[in-house]
């Protein structure tokens, strides 16, 4: 007897095939044939297997549907690596490293996703990292060295035997778990992690702060919800919007908290909020991020250009007769949001599928 969940998943599978094949321009005969194949396979096996074309287009649709992403204009250009055959921790790690090399591309970042086998009875693959590249955080009574958002994950890695150098910018290992086995860690080769040391276009003292960040945001803790199947390991990347680094990762008080240090470099009056020193320091820090990435030939977009690109995405979706799914609080940039068109528009957030969904996290992260 099939359960209500199984029936719902089967209906999601058939609904995905219908919309996917319609958007791909398949004939009614091709669509009907594939629907019959999926239904037979599901009734026999309790699941089905996506074709490479379905997996590729479905991954792109999931990006298009995701309510939190301002960079969706480029959804059709997402490159897919099919790693569904990887069934050991070593094979998963090898596929992740290959993805990193391809996407980093010496700084000319390429949007990509690697999809591993979906969850099934007796099989769950998980990448426990929040991002494939992330700096460690070491807690001590006098404070945290490195990224406070990574303290719990760093402790987990150390419990499993990993040791870092103890600096503010140690690259954490990949942490992979298959089923209920003990997670295994894999060091990332130095040559696969492109980092950008930060300097300022006018203030030479800024470089003395020793700030840096990595080139590519590889999101690795989300599940690809696609056509009734749950791909629990499906890391993907685009490229950074500058404010993600300059107004959050390096600026937030519970992350690297660098605004006071930047203010000191620029001689700002930090004795009173009315001097707006935090605002000035935030602008200079973000200028440094954009300047540094562009100077090193690393892909990045400023928040004003990203908002303009999102407006183009909205117009293209309207021309296709599709509603734009959006969470306003995520779409507005974390710096000067009122200067972008996104600030002035309401957005409706709906439960659209396919999509990327946050998986349950066994440890907190920033």
N, C-alpha and C positions, 0 to 999 in steps of 0.2 A: 504494500500500500504506500502510495506517495504521500508525503507530508505537504502541508500548506506552503511551507517554505520552498520545497522542491517544485511545486506547481507554479509558484510565483516566479521562481528563477527560470523555469522553462518559458513562461510567457515573456519574460524580459529578453530571453534569447531570441525568440521569434520576432519580438518588436524591434530589436536591434537589427536583425537581418533585413527587415522590411525597410527601415529608414536608411540603413547603410547602403543597400543595393539601389534604393531610389536615388540617393545623392551621388552614387558612383555611375549612374546612368545605365544600370543593368536592365535588360528587357524583362517584361512580366514573366516570360517563360523561365528565364534564368533565376529570377527571384523565387518563383514557385518551386522550382526544382531544389533550390538550396533549402527552402523552408521544409520541404518534405525530408530531405537528408538530415537536417538538424533534429526534426521531431522524431525520426526513427532512431537516431543515435541516442537522443536523450532518453527515450522510452526504454532503450536497451541497456544503456550504461549509466543513466542518471546524470549525465553531463554530455558535453560535445567539445570538439576541437575547432578553434578558429583557424581559418585559412590565413596565410601571411597577409593577404590583402585586407581581410577583415580586421586583423589585429593592428595593422598599420593605420588604417583609416579610423578605426575605433579609438586608438590612442590619440589621434589628432582631434577627433570629436570631443574627447574628454577634456583636452586642453581648451577647446573652444567653449565648452560648457562651464568651466570652472569659474565660480563667482568671484574668487579672490584675486584673480590675475589681471593686471593691467596690460600685459604684453601679448594679448591674444591675437593681435593682427597677424602674427606669423605662424598661426596654428597649422596651416597647410604645409609648412616646411619642416615639420618635426621628422627627423630621421629615426628609424626603428632598427634595433638589433634584437633578433629573435634568439633568446637564450633558454627556451623552454626545455631544451635537452640537458641543461646543467643540473646534475643530481647529486653533486658533492660540494662541500664547502670550497674545496680547491677550484672546482670548475666555476662556481659562482664568482669567486674572487678574481679569477682570470678574466671573466667576462666584464667585470666592473672596471678592471684596469684598462682593458681594451676600449671601453666606453670613454673613460677619462682621457685617454690619448687622442681619440678621434675628436671628441668635443672640444678639448682645449685648443688643439690645432695651432699651437704656437701663439695663442692670443686672439686669433680670428675665430671666435667661439661659434660652434655649430650646435644648434638645438637638437637634442637627441634623447632617446629613451631606450633602455634595455629591459626587456620583459622576460621574466622567468616563469616557470610553470605555475599555473593557478592553484589555489588551495583546493585540495580534494581529500577524500577520506584517507587518513594516514599520511598526508603530505602537506606541510606548510613550510615555505621558505621565507625567511625574514632577514632584512638588513637592519640591524639595530641602530646604526648611525642615523642621526637627524639629517646630516649631509655627508656625502662621501668624504669631502675635505672639511675639516673642522679643527680648530685649535683647542688644545687641552686646557683644563682649568685645575690648578692645584690649590686646595684650601689649606690655610694655615691660620693660627691665632691672630696674626697681624694683618690678614687679608688674603685675597686670592691672587695668585700669579697666573696670568693667562686669562682665559675666557670664563667668567663666572657661570655662564650658561651651560658650560660643559663639565662642571664639577662632578655631578652624579655619574655621567657617562665615563669620565676619566677614572673615577674610582672603580667602576665596573671593569674597565679594561685592565687596570692595575691588579685587581683581584684575580683576573684571568692570566696574569703573568707579564703583561706589557709594561715597559718602563720608558718614560720620556726623559729628555734632558733637563726638564724643570724650567724651561724658559717661558716667556710670555707667548711664544708662537710655535709650540711643538705641534706637529701634525699627528692627530690621532690615527690609530689603525682602523681598518675595516673590521667590523664585527658582524659575523654571519651566523645565523642559527637555522638549522633544518630540523623540523619536527620539535621534539622535546630534548634534543641532544644539547649538551653544554655548548654555548656559543664559542666559536673559534675566531681568533684575531689574525689579521694579515697586515703586515706593514706595507705602506704605500711607498714605492720607490721615489726617491727625491726628484728624479727627472720628470715624473708625471704630475708634480704639483707646481704650477706656475704661480708665483707670488709677485706682488707689486709693492715695492717700498714707496712710501708716500712722501712727496715733496710739494711745496707750494709754488705757484707761478711767480710770486714776487718776494716772499719772505724766505730767505735762505736758512734762517734758524729753524724753520718748521721741520726740516729733515732730521734735526738733532733729536726730535721726539722718538725717532726709531719706529714709527708706526708702519704697519704693512697689512695687506689683506691678500687673500687668494683670488685667483682670476675667475673661477667658475663656481656658481652655486648649484651643486648636484643634490637635488632633493631626493632623499632615499627612504623616508619613513611613511610614505603614503601608499595606499592600496588603489590599484586601477580597477574600478568597478565597471565591468564591460560585458554587456550581453548576458547577464545571469551568472557570470564567473567573477571570482575575486582573485586578482593577481596581487598577492601580498608582497611581492618584491618586483617593483617596476620603477627603478630610479630614473629620473629625468633631469634635464637642465635646459635653461635658456642662458641669458647673460644678465649681468647685474644692472639694476637701476641704481644710480649713484647713491641715492638717499638710503638704500638698504644698508650700505656700509657706513656712510658719513653721518646719517641721522639716526641710526639704530645701533648697529653692531659696535661702532667705536664711540658713540655718543651716549647711549642709554646709561643711566646710573648703575643699573644692575648688570651691565656688560663691561666694556672697557673704560667707560666714564672719562673720556679724554677732553671734555669741554673745558674744565678748569685749566688743564695744561696748555691747551690751545689759547685760551684767554690770556694766560701769562706771557706766552710768546708774543702776542700782539699788544701787550700792555693795556688790556682792557680793565675797566673799573669793576671789580667783582664785589665791591662792598654793598651794592644795592641792586635790587632787581630792576629798578627804573632805568638803569644805564643800558638795559637790554644786552648785557654782555653775553648771555647765553645764546641769543639770536645771532649776534655778530660772530661768535666763535663757531656756531653751527654752520653759518654760511662759509666761513673760511675753511673749515674742515671739509665741507662738501666740495668746495672749489679744488682743494688739494686732491681729493679722491678722483674727480673727473680729469684734472690736469695730469695726474700720475698715470692713470690707466691709458689715457690717450697718448701720452708721451712714450709709453712702452708698447704701443700698438695692440692693446688689449681691449676687446669689445666691452662697451658700457654705454648706457643711455642716461641722459639727465631726465629729471622728472617732468619737465615741461614738454620735452619731445615725446616722452612716453605717453603723456596725456593726449597729445595731438595724434599719436598713432592709435590710441584707443578710440578716439573720435572717428577715425577712418574705419576702424573695425566695426564700430556701431553702424556706420552708414552702409557698409558692405553687408552686414547681417540684415539690416532693414530691407535692402534690395533683394535679399534671398527669402524674405518673409519670415525671418526668425527673430524671436525676442532675445535680447541680451540679458543673460543671467548675471546679477551683480550684487556684491555686498559693499555698500558705499564706504563703510569704515575701513575696508581693505583697499579699495580702489583709489581713495584720495592719498596722495603722497604724504609722508611724515614731515615734510618741510614746505611751508608756503602753499598749503593746499588750496586756499581761496584764490590763488592766481591761475588755477587750472580750470578747464571747463567741467571736469568731473565734480568739483565742489558744488556746482549749481544745479546738478541733475539728480532726481530720485532714481533709484534702481530697485527692482524687485528681485529677491533671491528665491529661487525655486529649486526643488530637488530634481535636477536634471540628470539623466544618464545617457551615455557613459560619463564618468567623472572620476576625479582623483579625490580620495577621502583619507582623512587622517586616521592612521591605525592606532590602536591602544598602545601607549608608550609605557614600557616597564620602568622607566626612570624619567625624571623631569629634565627638560632642556630649555635653553633660551631660544 
